[in-house]
Amino acid sequence: MSGGHFDYTQSYINRIADDLEASLKDDSFSAETLQEFRKGYNILRRAYVYAQRIDWLLSDDDGEDNFHTRLKHDLEHLKCE
């Protein structure tokens, strides 16, 4: 395994999603705002999956067949709100 095409910076996307997940429990925001937070959370989780899978492909850790298989699997098993 290489050092990663994106130098592992895709993990920041996941950390932002983790932090946002905690904010979803904050009742000081309106329902409308929390709904937008949920949308953002889901987008960030998907963005991380894409960044991770693309990183592995560009780093030659995966071939195109594995890229498509793993991308589909990871998207199907996302933890979303």
FIDORO-564224 format. One line per field, with one value per atom (N, C-alpha, C): residue number from 1; residue in one letter; atom name; x, y, z. Coordinates in nm, 3 decimals. Layout:
REM FIDORO-564224
seq = NUM | ...
type = a | ...
atom = CA | ...
X = X | ...
Y = Y | ...
Z = Z | ...
//
This chain:
REM FIDORO-564224
seq = 1 | 1 | 1 | 2 | 2 | 2 | 3 | 3 | 3 | 4 | 4 | 4 | 5 | 5 | 5 | 6 | 6 | 6 | 7 | 7 | 7 | 8 | 8 | 8 | 9 | 9 | 9 | 10 | 10 | 10 | 11 | 11 | 11 | 12 | 12 | 12 | 13 | 13 | 13 | 14 | 14 | 14 | 15 | 15 | 15 | 16 | 16 | 16 | 17 | 17 | 17 | 18 | 18 | 18 | 19 | 19 | 19 | 20 | 20 | 20 | 21 | 21 | 21 | 22 | 22 | 22 | 23 | 23 | 23 | 24 | 24 | 24 | 25 | 25 | 25 | 26 | 26 | 26 | 27 | 27 | 27 | 28 | 28 | 28 | 29 | 29 | 29 | 30 | 30 | 30 | 31 | 31 | 31 | 32 | 32 | 32 | 33 | 33 | 33 | 34 | 34 | 34 | 35 | 35 | 35 | 36 | 36 | 36 | 37 | 37 | 37 | 38 | 38 | 38 | 39 | 39 | 39 | 40 | 40 | 40 | 41 | 41 | 41 | 42 | 42 | 42 | 43 | 43 | 43 | 44 | 44 | 44 | 45 | 45 | 45 | 46 | 46 | 46 | 47 | 47 | 47 | 48 | 48 | 48 | 49 | 49 | 49 | 50 | 50 | 50 | 51 | 51 | 51 | 52 | 52 | 52 | 53 | 53 | 53 | 54 | 54 | 54 | 55 | 55 | 55 | 56 | 56 | 56 | 57 | 57 | 57 | 58 | 58 | 58 | 59 | 59 | 59 | 60 | 60 | 60 | 61 | 61 | 61 | 62 | 62 | 62 | 63 | 63 | 63 | 64 | 64 | 64 | 65 | 65 | 65 | 66 | 66 | 66 | 67 | 67 | 67 | 68 | 68 | 68 | 69 | 69 | 69 | 70 | 70 | 70 | 71 | 71 | 71 | 72 | 72 | 72 | 73 | 73 | 73 | 74 | 74 | 74 | 75 | 75 | 75 | 76 | 76 | 76 | 77 | 77 | 77 | 78 | 78 | 78 | 79 | 79 | 79 | 80 | 80 | 80 | 81 | 81 | 81
type = m | m | m | s | s | s | g | g | g | g | g | g | h | h | h | f | f | f | d | d | d | y | y | y | t | t | t | q | q | q | s | s | s | y | y | y | i | i | i | n | n | n | r | r | r | i | i | i | a | a | a | d | d | d | d | d | d | l | l | l | e | e | e | a | a | a | s | s | s | l | l | l | k | k | k | d | d | d | d | d | d | s | s | s | f | f | f | s | s | s | a | a | a | e | e | e | t | t | t | l | l | l | q | q | q | e | e | e | f | f | f | r | r | r | k | k | k | g | g | g | y | y | y | n | n | n | i | i | i | l | l | l | r | r | r | r | r | r | a | a | a | y | y | y | v | v | v | y | y | y | a | a | a | q | q | q | r | r | r | i | i | i | d | d | d | w | w | w | l | l | l | l | l | l | s | s | s | d | d | d | d | d | d | d | d | d | g | g | g | e | e | e | d | d | d | n | n | n | f | f | f | h | h | h | t | t | t | r | r | r | l | l | l | k | k | k | h | h | h | d | d | d | l | l | l | e | e | e | h | h | h | l | l | l | k | k | k | c | c | c | e | e | e
atom = N | CA | C | N | CA | C | N | CA | C | N | CA | C | N | CA | C | N | CA | C | N | CA | C | N | CA | C | N | CA | C | N | CA | C | N | CA | C | N | CA | C | N | CA | C | N | CA | C | N | CA | C | N | CA | C | N | CA | C | N | CA | C | N | CA | C | N | CA | C | N | CA | C | N | CA | C | N | CA | C | N | CA | C | N | CA | C | N | CA | C | N | CA | C | N | CA | C | N | CA | C | N | CA | C | N | CA | C | N | CA | C | N | CA | C | N | CA | C | N | CA | C | N | CA | C | N | CA | C | N | CA | C | N | CA | C | N | CA | C | N | CA | C | N | CA | C | N | CA | C | N | CA | C | N | CA | C | N | CA | C | N | CA | C | N | CA | C | N | CA | C | N | CA | C | N | CA | C | N | CA | C | N | CA | C | N | CA | C | N | CA | C | N | CA | C | N | CA | C | N | CA | C | N | CA | C | N | CA | C | N | CA | C | N | CA | C | N | CA | C | N | CA | C | N | CA | C | N | CA | C | N | CA | C | N | CA | C | N | CA | C | N | CA | C | N | CA | C | N | CA | C | N | CA | C | N | CA | C | N | CA | C | N | CA | C | N | CA | C | N | CA | C | N | CA | C | N | CA | C | N | CA | C
X = 0.084 | 0.000 | 0.089 | 0.046 | 0.125 | 0.093 | 0.149 | 0.120 | -0.011 | -0.079 | -0.208 | -0.193 | -0.272 | -0.266 | -0.302 | -0.398 | -0.441 | -0.373 | -0.268 | -0.191 | -0.280 | -0.381 | -0.474 | -0.562 | -0.564 | -0.645 | -0.795 | -0.835 | -0.977 | -1.032 | -0.946 | -0.993 | -1.051 | -1.011 | -1.068 | -1.216 | -1.255 | -1.397 | -1.475 | -1.422 | -1.489 | -1.496 | -1.391 | -1.391 | -1.494 | -1.508 | -1.610 | -1.748 | -1.772 | -1.901 | -1.923 | -1.819 | -1.831 | -1.870 | -1.806 | -1.840 | -1.982 | -2.021 | -2.155 | -2.259 | -2.228 | -2.320 | -2.356 | -2.259 | -2.284 | -2.378 | -2.366 | -2.451 | -2.596 | -2.619 | -2.756 | -2.841 | -2.774 | -2.845 | -2.867 | -2.820 | -2.828 | -2.966 | -3.047 | -3.183 | -3.193 | -3.079 | -3.084 | -3.101 | -3.101 | -3.124 | -3.266 | -3.318 | -3.454 | -3.454 | -3.574 | -3.589 | -3.540 | -3.565 | -3.521 | -3.368 | -3.303 | -3.156 | -3.101 | -3.159 | -3.113 | -3.133 | -3.239 | -3.260 | -3.147 | -3.104 | -2.992 | -2.862 | -2.846 | -2.730 | -2.729 | -2.846 | -2.855 | -2.815 | -2.862 | -2.824 | -2.673 | -2.616 | -2.471 | -2.395 | -2.444 | -2.383 | -2.379 | -2.491 | -2.499 | -2.409 | -2.403 | -2.314 | -2.169 | -2.132 | -1.994 | -1.956 | -2.046 | -2.017 | -1.995 | -2.078 | -2.062 | -1.932 | -1.901 | -1.778 | -1.656 | -1.658 | -1.546 | -1.529 | -1.639 | -1.632 | -1.571 | -1.619 | -1.564 | -1.416 | -1.379 | -1.239 | -1.150 | -1.195 | -1.117 | -1.099 | -1.208 | -1.200 | -1.115 | -1.130 | -1.050 | -0.903 | -0.878 | -0.740 | -0.675 | -0.744 | -0.688 | -0.664 | -0.754 | -0.736 | -0.616 | -0.609 | -0.499 | -0.363 | -0.366 | -0.242 | -0.202 | -0.278 | -0.255 | -0.272 | -0.348 | -0.381 | -0.499 | -0.579 | -0.691 | -0.685 | -0.738 | -0.759 | -0.900 | -0.933 | -1.065 | -1.178 | -1.160 | -1.265 | -1.291 | -1.183 | -1.199 | -1.257 | -1.217 | -1.269 | -1.422 | -1.475 | -1.621 | -1.691 | -1.633 | -1.692 | -1.692 | -1.578 | -1.568 | -1.650 | -1.653 | -1.733 | -1.880 | -1.930 | -2.070 | -2.096 | -2.008 | -2.024 | -2.025 | -1.927 | -1.916 | -2.037 | -2.085 | -2.203 | -2.328 | -2.339 | -2.454 | -2.452 | -2.335 | -2.323 | -2.292 | -2.324 | -2.299 | -2.382 | -2.324 | -2.396 | -2.450 | -2.577 | -2.638 | -2.757 | -2.788 | -2.902 | -3.030
Y = -0.117 | 0.000 | 0.124 | 0.223 | 0.345 | 0.445 | 0.564 | 0.673 | 0.740 | 0.696 | 0.753 | 0.868 | 0.864 | 0.969 | 1.105 | 1.107 | 1.231 | 1.253 | 1.178 | 1.189 | 1.175 | 1.087 | 1.055 | 1.172 | 1.281 | 1.396 | 1.369 | 1.262 | 1.229 | 1.198 | 1.162 | 1.134 | 1.258 | 1.377 | 1.501 | 1.510 | 1.463 | 1.464 | 1.379 | 1.264 | 1.175 | 1.237 | 1.305 | 1.370 | 1.482 | 1.557 | 1.662 | 1.600 | 1.489 | 1.419 | 1.372 | 1.320 | 1.277 | 1.393 | 1.507 | 1.625 | 1.672 | 1.671 | 1.713 | 1.618 | 1.491 | 1.394 | 1.432 | 1.478 | 1.520 | 1.641 | 1.729 | 1.848 | 1.814 | 1.697 | 1.657 | 1.635 | 1.621 | 1.599 | 1.730 | 1.841 | 1.972 | 2.032 | 2.041 | 2.091 | 2.244 | 2.312 | 2.458 | 2.509 | 2.416 | 2.453 | 2.415 | 2.487 | 2.457 | 2.324 | 2.269 | 2.144 | 2.163 | 2.279 | 2.308 | 2.305 | 2.365 | 2.367 | 2.227 | 2.153 | 2.016 | 1.929 | 1.954 | 1.880 | 1.909 | 2.033 | 2.068 | 2.006 | 2.001 | 1.933 | 1.786 | 1.720 | 1.580 | 1.563 | 1.654 | 1.649 | 1.662 | 1.759 | 1.779 | 1.658 | 1.600 | 1.480 | 1.367 | 1.343 | 1.237 | 1.265 | 1.388 | 1.425 | 1.404 | 1.443 | 1.425 | 1.277 | 1.194 | 1.051 | 0.994 | 1.033 | 0.987 | 1.042 | 1.167 | 1.228 | 1.153 | 1.114 | 1.038 | 0.905 | 0.834 | 0.706 | 0.724 | 0.823 | 0.848 | 0.884 | 0.973 | 1.013 | 0.893 | 0.810 | 0.692 | 0.595 | 0.563 | 0.468 | 0.522 | 0.650 | 0.711 | 0.714 | 0.746 | 0.745 | 0.609 | 0.503 | 0.369 | 0.336 | 0.380 | 0.354 | 0.431 | 0.559 | 0.641 | 0.603 | 0.541 | 0.496 | 0.356 | 0.298 | 0.161 | 0.057 | 0.090 | -0.008 | -0.093 | -0.042 | -0.113 | -0.097 | -0.194 | -0.180 | -0.129 | -0.106 | -0.053 | -0.146 | -0.277 | -0.371 | -0.360 | -0.364 | -0.350 | -0.214 | -0.110 | 0.024 | 0.022 | -0.029 | -0.030 | -0.120 | -0.236 | -0.329 | -0.269 | -0.215 | -0.159 | -0.032 | 0.051 | 0.173 | 0.138 | 0.045 | 0.003 | -0.052 | -0.139 | -0.197 | -0.089 | 0.000 | 0.103 | 0.197 | 0.233 | 0.320 | 0.252 | 0.121 | 0.047 | 0.033 | 0.040 | 0.019 | 0.148 | 0.260 | 0.388 | 0.401 | 0.466 | 0.501 | 0.642 | 0.651 | 0.781 | 0.804 | 0.930 | 0.972 | 0.964
Z = 0.000 | 0.000 | 0.000 | -0.073 | -0.088 | 0.021 | 0.009 | 0.101 | 0.072 | -0.031 | -0.066 | -0.164 | -0.267 | -0.368 | -0.308 | -0.219 | -0.155 | -0.020 | 0.004 | 0.129 | 0.252 | 0.241 | 0.349 | 0.393 | 0.317 | 0.357 | 0.348 | 0.277 | 0.270 | 0.409 | 0.502 | 0.637 | 0.704 | 0.660 | 0.715 | 0.684 | 0.567 | 0.530 | 0.630 | 0.663 | 0.757 | 0.897 | 0.937 | 1.069 | 1.076 | 0.966 | 0.963 | 0.978 | 0.907 | 0.919 | 1.062 | 1.126 | 1.266 | 1.356 | 1.337 | 1.418 | 1.390 | 1.264 | 1.228 | 1.287 | 1.293 | 1.351 | 1.495 | 1.570 | 1.708 | 1.711 | 1.614 | 1.607 | 1.575 | 1.519 | 1.486 | 1.611 | 1.724 | 1.851 | 1.927 | 1.870 | 1.935 | 1.908 | 2.013 | 1.994 | 1.996 | 1.994 | 1.988 | 1.844 | 1.747 | 1.608 | 1.568 | 1.472 | 1.423 | 1.348 | 1.332 | 1.256 | 1.113 | 1.057 | 0.920 | 0.910 | 1.006 | 1.007 | 1.028 | 1.119 | 1.143 | 1.019 | 0.943 | 0.819 | 0.720 | 0.712 | 0.625 | 0.676 | 0.808 | 0.865 | 0.822 | 0.825 | 0.784 | 0.637 | 0.554 | 0.412 | 0.398 | 0.468 | 0.463 | 0.513 | 0.621 | 0.678 | 0.575 | 0.511 | 0.411 | 0.291 | 0.248 | 0.138 | 0.176 | 0.296 | 0.342 | 0.351 | 0.401 | 0.408 | 0.268 | 0.172 | 0.035 | -0.025 | 0.004 | -0.048 | 0.002 | 0.129 | 0.184 | 0.110 | 0.089 | 0.019 | -0.119 | -0.192 | -0.326 | -0.319 | -0.226 | -0.215 | -0.180 | -0.090 | -0.049 | -0.164 | -0.232 | -0.342 | -0.457 | -0.489 | -0.595 | -0.555 | -0.429 | -0.378 | -0.401 | -0.365 | -0.382 | -0.528 | -0.615 | -0.758 | -0.812 | -0.781 | -0.832 | -0.773 | -0.655 | -0.591 | -0.634 | -0.725 | -0.771 | -0.661 | -0.557 | -0.454 | -0.498 | -0.589 | -0.649 | -0.800 | -0.871 | -1.014 | -1.039 | -1.165 | -1.196 | -1.154 | -1.170 | -1.129 | -0.979 | -0.900 | -0.754 | -0.717 | -0.789 | -0.763 | -0.769 | -0.877 | -0.895 | -0.794 | -0.769 | -0.671 | -0.532 | -0.490 | -0.355 | -0.340 | -0.445 | -0.439 | -0.419 | -0.497 | -0.484 | -0.344 | -0.296 | -0.163 | -0.055 | -0.059 | 0.044 | 0.043 | -0.075 | -0.084 | -0.030 | -0.056 | -0.006 | 0.146 | 0.208 | 0.353 | 0.429 | 0.368 | 0.435 | 0.561 | 0.659 | 0.781 | 0.759 | 0.727 | 0.699 | 0.790 | 0.807 | 0.889 | 0.809
//
